[in-house]
Amino acid sequence: MGNPAEIFELAISVLPADIDNMNHVNNVTYVRWVQDVAVAHWRHGATPAEQERWLWVVIRHEIDYKAPALLGDEIVAKTWVGHARGLKFERHTAIFRASDGALLAKALSLWCSLDAQTKRPTLVTGEIRSRFSVPENESGNLHSR
């Protein structure tokens, strides 16, 4: 288990199935990448017992598309948890092209924690909140690129 209270990165390769009729990555693919990096972050930082106890569900995605990604591009998705209030956790994601560092998309998602057995919303521990949340001063500059 690493330190999840840091910006987490996931390398992604653009595949032929990601490309739409305009010859760039389809907007739905970015939503999948936002989810993929969030899930990878949780699995990286949560203990097996925590992963068995809690599940996560998205309640909102907000995505700004900045530049297209193309077939063959290597992508870096970076994610971090911002404010966590009650059942809602803000998750930030910034998606970059690896070759030139261009910001391709940025997203703000709201996630809700669920009890893995009942599938009902439930609070996580304060320790998980503090372990996963990144202070704003450490992450604020990624979205401004």
Secondary structure, DSSP 4 states (H G I P E B T S, - for coil): ---TTS-EEEEEE--GGGB-TTSSB-HHHHHHHHHHHHHHHHHHHS-HHHHHHEEEEEEEEEEEE-S---TT-EEEEEEEEEEEETTEEEEEEEEEETTT--EEEEEEEEEEEEETTT-SB-PPPHHHHHHHBPPHHHHTTTTT-
